[in-house]
Amino acid sequence: MDDLAAAQQLYDTVADSYARLLPDASFEAAEDLAMIARFTALLPSDARVLDAGCGTGRMQPVLRELLPAHRATGADLSEEMLRHARAAHPGTRFDRAPLAALPYRDGSLDGVLAWYSIIDTAPAALDAVFAEFRRVLTNDGVLLLGFQHGSGERRRSEAYGHAVELRAHLHSVEKVSFALEQAGFTPVEGFVRPARSGEAQDQGFVLVRRA
Ligand SMILES: C[S@@+](CC[C@H](N)C(=O)[O-])C[C@H]1O[C@@H](n2cnc3c(N)ncnc32)[C@H](O)[C@@H]1O
């Protein structure tokens, strides 16, 4: 099974538990949320913002609080995760789509938030995702990524209370930043937050603008 099919199967299986165990952004560290605030601060008040790999839509209230007038859209490949997102946020458009083939016109978005959604994508497949983010963003559009920082893969046989084959890809802030520059983005900020207790990995964040 390829990464995309495996991710879809994984998140379809765990969606109900994910929504129950991680209902909001209260697990996020203050530094992580501050990064999202710096992302929204670069956007116009009525920005069109894509939550790319939105899952259950858990980050929508964070975006809404920081940028009340923004126009939100979400995309994800898991229909079960999207079912939760649509139920929780009936006024928002959510599309079932892979990150590398988004159903939006060129230059139609001001911001893209990819919050822990590249963790199921192998490093070699990131270029296609970053090219797609660049395609859908306006000229000076802004992109923020959050992910587990490191290298190689993290395998687990349990996730959110389910016996599953979880294979997550770790990405380094340096390599993601380099790949984004190659894809036509200008760096704004990147940092690694050390793992807190209960976290297996350090966390990486990269904020860039479309060059
Ligand atoms: C760890 S969850 C994060 C969800 C949400 N951003 C959050 O912070 O709660 C990863 C999400 O990304 C989605 N995803 C992973 N790879 C994807 C891809 N290539 N295309 C679209 N969605 C993807 C999964 O279906 C899942 O809902």
PDBQT file of the ligand as one rigid body, heavy atoms in Angstrom, charges set to zero:
ROOT
HETATM    1  C1  LIG A 301      -2.168  14.283  12.311  1.00  0.00    +0.000 C 
HETATM    2  S1  LIG A 301      -3.573  14.690  11.381  1.00  0.00    +0.000 S 
HETATM    3  C2  LIG A 301      -3.614  16.452  11.606  1.00  0.00    +0.000 C 
HETATM    4  C3  LIG A 301      -4.991  17.014  11.342  1.00  0.00    +0.000 C 
HETATM    5  C4  LIG A 301      -5.129  18.499  11.704  1.00  0.00    +0.000 C 
HETATM    6  N1  LIG A 301      -4.298  19.344  10.869  1.00  0.00    +0.000 N 
HETATM    7  C5  LIG A 301      -4.831  18.698  13.173  1.00  0.00    +0.000 C 
HETATM    8  O1  LIG A 301      -3.861  19.396  13.506  1.00  0.00    +0.000 OA
HETATM    9  O2  LIG A 301      -5.577  18.148  13.978  1.00  0.00    +0.000 OA
HETATM   10  C6  LIG A 301      -3.008  14.552   9.690  1.00  0.00    +0.000 C 
HETATM   11  C7  LIG A 301      -4.135  14.823   8.697  1.00  0.00    +0.000 C 
HETATM   12  O3  LIG A 301      -3.548  15.040   7.416  1.00  0.00    +0.000 OA
HETATM   13  C8  LIG A 301      -4.256  14.292   6.458  1.00  0.00    +0.000 C 
HETATM   14  N2  LIG A 301      -3.309  13.965   5.387  1.00  0.00    +0.000 N 
HETATM   15  C9  LIG A 301      -2.130  13.310   5.505  1.00  0.00    +0.000 A 
HETATM   16  N3  LIG A 301      -1.521  13.219   4.313  1.00  0.00    +0.000 NA
HETATM   17  C10 LIG A 301      -2.345  13.824   3.429  1.00  0.00    +0.000 A 
HETATM   18  C11 LIG A 301      -2.273  14.051   2.017  1.00  0.00    +0.000 A 
HETATM   19  N4  LIG A 301      -1.231  13.641   1.294  1.00  0.00    +0.000 N 
HETATM   20  N5  LIG A 301      -3.297  14.700   1.434  1.00  0.00    +0.000 NA
HETATM   21  C12 LIG A 301      -4.365  15.134   2.169  1.00  0.00    +0.000 A 
HETATM   22  N6  LIG A 301      -4.493  14.948   3.489  1.00  0.00    +0.000 NA
HETATM   23  C13 LIG A 301      -3.491  14.307   4.118  1.00  0.00    +0.000 A 
HETATM   24  C14 LIG A 301      -4.755  13.071   7.189  1.00  0.00    +0.000 C 
HETATM   25  O4  LIG A 301      -5.860  12.474   6.555  1.00  0.00    +0.000 OA
HETATM   26  C15 LIG A 301      -5.077  13.646   8.555  1.00  0.00    +0.000 C 
HETATM   27  O5  LIG A 301      -6.408  14.070   8.646  1.00  0.00    +0.000 OA
ENDROOT
TORSDOF 0
